[in-house]
């Protein structure tokens, strides 16, 4: 009887709690009164993330009348607001001033030479294109034949997307970076010729989502270094042990990940461990890789707690790395965090300036993101870009094994820095072109001081970049007549060798040679399927006639042998199909996305 009473009391208490729900409604605008779409809203009580809708409005359920929210958008100062659910909330966000300092300039992922800011503004006015990342549009090849892109080994976007879909959550459009999704699979690797750092191969074929158009694939592979002959590494593990890391998929996952990395160390390598959280300090002074038990013991003893003083942690880690700098070696800080910096420098601009100064010391930065809810993708991405490094997201142990064990040299050993590819199209064959992925932040496109900067490429990496092509009549006629002579595009690759200030370049001529879809290698079909998946998640206007089944059919036809990553991709698309097709449409007055 007593147990029954307890259950009844619990049910009564639970129903009263759930009955006390409040609905927070409001809008976000800039100082000029313009609505701001896709603003990230963090609910502090729950850690949940929301987005403003197309009218800059939002509607969020809360379990308390007074709650605290943070509003953030690239290019604007972050706003922290205490709200009362009884009131309609009006948030005004202040545009961050552009700095003349090169360290603070926005960085472009790609750039079309000669295309002015006024012409690009047209891209921002559509109902579906104003977001943190602005999708590249078609460009007239006769007027603007030259375009370029920054190349790197970042692949965080794919595993982050996988995390959302696995948890049956819609993927935020600005979390989708198609070039990183393509990077994830390391497709179609070709060892460069002896003495060469890179190998480039191009292919032109039909476009699976628009039969009137073509796809131009650029297959790019880097030299594979021999692990036995690699120079010694001076590594500093910079680990976030703040209170926000006290979840299974955060610090415990990172501890397992770092154990994998330690087991790969050689005697001539060294490791130091710096933490920041309740304390900021050196938990392990620089120690030889042969003392694995000592290193692993320090990792196992890490416990979460306290705030997130990211600035002091970054400064200390770089100081330790400089004090043990190895000339000609691999000097690298490995930052592992959920990105929730809440003490010291907090904004992307402040972190940008800090890391940009540190990169001049010749120390690389690898960033490992973990977590959900308060995971700060933009902050970690900023750190990796400015730190001349790379960025991966660990959603599970299997991903940690992939990044730090199977792809150890790609992640931690650079073969080239500041890698930048320029493509110059021949207007005789190309009427218009559209770079797929490598989308720029809206803030970077608005900033007249924005620059494009190359990225870091690791050992044994391959990537496929893609352009959608609107062909000229000469192009169509040449295919019809089986005419395959003539130049389609000139490619120029610029890069620096690690630790060297001299810029190198290599050129490649892509001749006009069309390959039918039936003759195309499976890796290109699979790349197209990955691109279609990313575009559909972003609700791209360029693939209106594509559905989930088209991606599944193309992906399955291109899956090779027993490739587990490719099979997982097909499964992920099938999960996304179920999620997106069964998700009820939101009624007016509900939370905007």
KASUL-V285229 format. One record per residue. N is the residue number from 0. PHI is phi in whole degrees, -180 to 180 (none if undefined). PSI is psi in degrees with one decimal (NA if undefined). Layout:
N&PHI&PSI, N&PHI&PSI
//
This chain:
0&none&-42.4, 1&-62&-41.1, 2&-64&-39.0, 3&-63&-42.3, 4&-61&-42.2, 5&-61&-41.4, 6&-66&-42.9, 7&-62&-42.7, 8&-62&-41.3, 9&-64&-42.1, 10&-65&-40.5, 11&-64&-41.6, 12&-65&-43.1, 13&-63&-42.9, 14&-66&-33.6, 15&-70&-34.3, 16&-67&-47.3, 17&-69&-24.7, 18&-71&-26.6, 19&-87&64.9, 20&-107&143.9, 21&-122&155.2, 22&-119&111.0, 23&-92&119.3, 24&-121&149.7, 25&-180&-169.6, 26&-146&156.8, 27&-126&129.0, 28&-136&164.6, 29&-89&-176.5, 30&-66&-23.1, 31&-88&-0.1, 32&90&7.1, 33&-80&136.8, 34&-69&147.2, 35&-116&114.9, 36&-87&156.4, 37&60&27.3, 38&-71&133.6, 39&-80&127.6, 40&-118&119.5, 41&-102&121.5, 42&-88&110.9, 43&-64&-36.3, 44&-63&-42.7, 45&-103&-21.8, 46&81&6.4, 47&-77&150.2, 48&-110&135.9, 49&-130&171.4, 50&-134&147.7, 51&-75&153.4, 52&-91&-166.2, 53&-65&-23.7, 54&-98&10.2, 55&77&10.9, 56&-100&166.4, 57&-150&157.0, 58&-146&120.2, 59&-132&131.6, 60&-78&137.4, 61&-136&152.6, 62&-94&3.6, 63&-144&152.6, 64&-71&-39.9, 65&-103&124.7, 66&-143&164.8, 67&-118&132.9, 68&-130&148.3, 69&-115&137.6, 70&-116&127.2, 71&-141&144.3, 72&-156&136.1, 73&-52&132.0, 74&91&-2.8, 75&-127&151.5, 76&-68&141.1, 77&-71&138.8, 78&-117&128.6, 79&-110&123.7, 80&-131&130.8, 81&-91&122.8, 82&-117&153.6, 83&-114&124.0, 84&-62&-17.5, 85&-74&-18.3, 86&-109&146.7, 87&-78&125.9, 88&-92&128.3, 89&-118&111.9, 90&-105&130.5, 91&-114&122.0, 92&-105&138.0, 93&-97&128.9, 94&-69&131.8, 95&-71&136.8, 96&-69&140.0, 97&-73&135.0, 98&-101&148.7, 99&-80&-10.0, 100&-73&131.2, 101&-64&-27.6, 102&-66&-27.8, 103&-99&-1.3, 104&-69&144.4, 105&-63&147.1, 106&-109&134.6, 107&-93&144.1, 108&-85&-29.0, 109&-151&161.7, 110&-153&131.3, 111&-99&118.2, 112&-67&127.5, 113&92&-12.6, 114&-81&115.3, 115&-79&164.8, 116&-63&-36.9, 117&-64&-39.8, 118&-69&-34.4, 119&-72&-23.5, 120&-61&-28.4, 121&-59&-33.0, 122&-65&-24.5, 123&-91&-6.7, 124&-91&-10.5, 125&-71&158.9, 126&-66&-27.5, 127&-112&7.2, 128&-115&-4.9, 129&-86&100.9, 130&-149&177.7, 131&-58&-39.0, 132&-110&132.2, 133&-105&117.9, 134&-64&136.3, 135&-65&138.2, 136&-103&175.3, 137&-70&143.2, 138&-128&138.3, 139&-69&118.1, 140&-71&-29.4, 141&-70&-37.9, 142&-83&-38.8, 143&-132&76.9, 144&-75&-19.1, 145&-109&131.8, 146&-142&156.5, 147&-142&162.5, 148&-146&148.7, 149&-86&128.0, 150&-104&140.1, 151&-156&-179.3, 152&-104&10.8, 153&-57&138.4, 154&-145&21.1, 155&-66&-33.2, 156&-59&-41.2, 157&-64&-48.9, 158&-68&-29.8, 159&-68&-42.1, 160&-60&-43.0, 161&-60&-40.0, 162&-62&-45.2, 163&-60&-49.2, 164&-68&-38.7, 165&-61&-34.2, 166&-87&9.2, 167&59&41.7, 168&-117&143.4, 169&-63&145.2, 170&-89&124.6, 171&-60&131.4, 172&-55&-36.0, 173&-78&-1.4, 174&-87&-8.0, 175&-95&111.8, 176&-123&104.0, 177&-63&-36.9, 178&-63&-32.8, 179&-74&-32.6, 180&-64&-41.6, 181&-68&-38.2, 182&-58&-33.2, 183&-58&-31.6, 184&-95&-10.2, 185&50&52.1, 186&-77&145.2, 187&55&51.2, 188&-71&134.0, 189&-128&121.4, 190&-62&127.6, 191&-60&158.2, 192&-62&154.2, 193&-52&132.9, 194&83&-3.9, 195&-104&146.6, 196&-86&-34.9, 197&-132&156.9, 198&-130&132.0, 199&-121&135.1, 200&-137&139.1, 201&-122&151.1, 202&-144&136.7, 203&-119&127.3, 204&-149&-173.3, 205&-77&159.6, 206&-98&120.4, 207&-67&-25.1, 208&-98&-7.2, 209&-149&96.1, 210&-63&-16.7, 211&-78&-15.8, 212&-108&177.2, 213&-127&162.0, 214&-117&131.2, 215&-109&113.3, 216&-99&134.0, 217&-115&111.4, 218&-96&121.1, 219&-130&121.4, 220&-127&144.7, 221&-110&158.8, 222&-57&140.2, 223&-98&118.6, 224&-83&149.8, 225&-86&116.9, 226&-57&-35.6, 227&-68&-27.1, 228&-104&4.2, 229&-67&146.7, 230&-66&162.5, 231&-63&151.1, 232&-107&138.3, 233&-114&96.6, 234&-106&140.0, 235&-122&114.9, 236&-82&116.5, 237&-107&105.3, 238&-115&126.6, 239&-76&116.0, 240&-118&27.6, 241&-72&172.5, 242&-60&-30.8, 243&-69&-13.0, 244&-90&3.8, 245&-84&61.7, 246&-144&154.7, 247&-56&-38.5, 248&-90&17.4, 249&-121&-101.1, 250&-61&-44.8, 251&-59&-38.9, 252&-64&-43.0, 253&-65&-38.6, 254&-61&-42.1, 255&-65&-38.5, 256&-65&-45.2, 257&-68&-28.8, 258&-62&-41.4, 259&-60&-45.8, 260&-64&-42.5, 261&-60&-38.0, 262&-67&-14.8, 263&-91&-8.4, 264&-72&146.3, 265&-98&168.1, 266&-60&-33.5, 267&-81&-7.6, 268&-84&159.4, 269&-138&154.2, 270&-137&137.9, 271&-123&152.1, 272&-123&121.0, 273&-116&137.5, 274&-125&156.8, 275&-142&138.4, 276&173&-120.3, 277&-60&-31.3, 278&-131&157.4, 279&-121&120.2, 280&-171&174.7, 281&-92&110.6, 282&-82&-26.7, 283&-144&119.2, 284&-68&162.8, 285&-51&122.0, 286&-131&140.4, 287&-63&146.7, 288&-62&-17.6, 289&-76&-17.1, 290&-93&58.1, 291&-63&-39.0, 292&-62&-38.6, 293&-66&-43.2, 294&-66&-45.5, 295&-65&-35.9, 296&-63&-41.2, 297&-64&-41.7, 298&-62&-44.8, 299&-64&-26.7, 300&-85&-4.4, 301&-69&134.0, 302&-132&143.6, 303&-83&155.2, 304&161&148.0, 305&93&-172.0, 306&-82&-169.6, 307&-124&78.3, 308&-81&69.1, 309&-60&-38.0, 310&-59&-49.5, 311&-65&-34.5, 312&-65&-44.1, 313&-62&-46.8, 314&-60&-43.5, 315&-67&-42.5, 316&-61&-44.5, 317&-66&-34.1, 318&-64&-43.5, 319&-64&-42.3, 320&-64&-40.7, 321&-67&-38.6, 322&-65&-23.4, 323&-120&27.8, 324&-59&134.4, 325&-108&114.2, 326&-62&125.9, 327&79&2.7, 328&-99&-177.0, 329&-99&95.5, 330&-99&117.9, 331&-150&136.8, 332&-98&132.5, 333&-113&103.8, 334&-92&127.2, 335&-125&118.8, 336&-164&165.9, 337&-92&0.9, 338&82&6.2, 339&-87&69.9, 340&-73&117.5, 341&-127&6.8, 342&-132&133.3, 343&84&-144.8, 344&-64&133.4, 345&-125&-37.4, 346&-79&158.2, 347&-59&-36.9, 348&-64&-42.1, 349&-68&-42.9, 350&-66&-36.7, 351&-55&-50.6, 352&-64&-42.3, 353&-61&-49.8, 354&-71&-36.9, 355&-61&-35.1, 356&-69&-36.8, 357&-72&-32.2, 358&-63&-24.8, 359&-65&-17.2, 360&-79&-5.0, 361&85&15.7, 362&-103&126.2, 363&-83&165.1, 364&-134&121.7, 365&-108&131.0, 366&-113&131.3, 367&-117&115.8, 368&-97&142.8, 369&-139&169.6, 370&96&-179.8, 371&-154&164.3, 372&85&-72.5, 373&-106&17.9, 374&-63&125.9, 375&-107&81.7, 376&-57&-44.8, 377&-64&-38.3, 378&-66&-45.9, 379&-68&-38.1, 380&-62&-41.1, 381&-60&-45.0, 382&-62&-45.2, 383&-65&-43.0, 384&-64&-46.1, 385&-76&-23.1, 386&-90&14.2, 387&54&49.1, 388&-141&-153.0, 389&-136&172.4, 390&-144&126.8, 391&-134&151.2, 392&-114&127.0, 393&-103&106.5, 394&-96&-13.1, 395&-163&175.3, 396&-66&-34.7, 397&-60&-38.8, 398&-69&-38.3, 399&-60&-40.7, 400&-64&-40.2, 401&-65&-47.8, 402&-74&-42.5, 403&-104&-7.8, 404&-118&-61.5, 405&-70&-36.1, 406&-111&35.5, 407&-54&-50.1, 408&-73&-33.2, 409&-64&-38.0, 410&-77&-39.4, 411&-112&-8.4, 412&-126&114.7, 413&-86&140.1, 414&-103&-17.1, 415&-160&148.8, 416&-115&164.2, 417&48&48.7, 418&-83&126.2, 419&-141&129.6, 420&-112&128.4, 421&-111&134.7, 422&-121&127.1, 423&-118&107.3, 424&-82&149.9, 425&-90&110.3, 426&-62&-13.0, 427&-66&-31.9, 428&-108&-20.5, 429&-117&115.2, 430&-80&-50.7, 431&-143&155.8, 432&-140&155.4, 433&-139&120.0, 434&-75&126.6, 435&-92&122.8, 436&82&-164.5, 437&52&35.5, 438&-73&144.5, 439&-92&152.8, 440&-70&144.5, 441&-57&-40.7, 442&-61&-36.6, 443&-68&-38.2, 444&-69&-30.3, 445&-78&-25.4, 446&-82&117.0, 447&-68&-14.9, 448&-95&0.1, 449&-60&141.8, 450&-129&160.8, 451&-104&138.1, 452&-137&135.4, 453&-69&166.4, 454&-114&-177.2, 455&-96&136.6, 456&-116&129.1, 457&-91&173.8, 458&-65&134.2, 459&65&31.1, 460&-96&145.0, 461&-131&147.5, 462&-146&157.4, 463&-124&119.3, 464&-99&148.8, 465&-135&140.0, 466&-121&136.1, 467&-90&129.2, 468&-114&131.2, 469&-95&111.4, 470&-77&154.9, 471&-81&171.2, 472&-66&-33.0, 473&-63&-41.9, 474&-59&-50.8, 475&-63&-41.7, 476&-65&-37.9, 477&-63&-39.0, 478&-67&-43.1, 479&-62&-38.2, 480&-92&4.2, 481&59&41.6, 482&-99&118.8, 483&-124&25.9, 484&-106&159.2, 485&114&156.6, 486&-94&129.5, 487&-91&-41.5, 488&-162&152.9, 489&-104&134.2, 490&-117&137.3, 491&-132&123.5, 492&-107&124.9, 493&-112&141.4, 494&-164&165.2, 495&-122&145.3, 496&-75&148.9, 497&-54&131.1, 498&77&8.2, 499&-121&133.3, 500&-86&-11.4, 501&-76&131.3, 502&-87&130.6, 503&-107&161.1, 504&-150&153.6, 505&-142&145.0, 506&-114&153.9, 507&-146&132.8, 508&-103&123.7, 509&-99&110.1, 510&-80&153.0, 511&-71&112.3, 512&-151&105.3, 513&-88&131.1, 514&-113&129.4, 515&-67&157.9, 516&-59&-36.4, 517&-66&-30.3, 518&-92&-7.7, 519&-72&139.8, 520&-60&147.6, 521&-61&-31.1, 522&-61&-32.9, 523&-75&-37.7, 524&-61&-41.6, 525&-66&-40.4, 526&-59&-42.4, 527&-63&-38.8, 528&-65&-41.0, 529&-63&-43.0, 530&-62&-42.7, 531&-63&-39.2, 532&-61&-49.2, 533&-62&-41.4, 534&-65&-38.8, 535&-68&-38.1, 536&-65&-30.7, 537&-87&0.6, 538&55&44.8, 539&-62&139.1, 540&-76&-9.5, 541&-91&-4.4, 542&-131&45.6, 543&-59&-29.2, 544&-94&11.3, 545&-102&140.2, 546&-127&177.1, 547&-61&-37.0, 548&-64&-35.7, 549&-60&-41.1, 550&-67&-43.4, 551&-63&-45.5, 552&-62&-47.1, 553&-65&-42.8, 554&-65&-43.0, 555&-66&-37.1, 556&-68&-21.8, 557&-101&-7.7, 558&-68&130.4, 559&-105&129.7, 560&51&-129.2, 561&-108&41.9, 562&-74&105.6, 563&-68&-34.9, 564&-66&-40.8, 565&-68&-39.3, 566&-66&-37.6, 567&-63&-37.3, 568&-60&-45.8, 569&-60&-42.8, 570&-63&-37.5, 571&-66&-41.5, 572&-64&-40.3, 573&-64&-38.5, 574&-65&-42.0, 575&-64&-39.7, 576&-58&-48.3, 577&-62&-43.6, 578&-64&-49.5, 579&-76&-30.6, 580&-82&-21.8, 581&-102&-9.5, 582&-67&121.4, 583&-67&142.3, 584&-69&140.5, 585&-77&134.4, 586&-82&159.8, 587&-60&133.2, 588&100&-15.2, 589&-83&173.9, 590&-60&132.0, 591&-81&152.2, 592&-117&NA
//
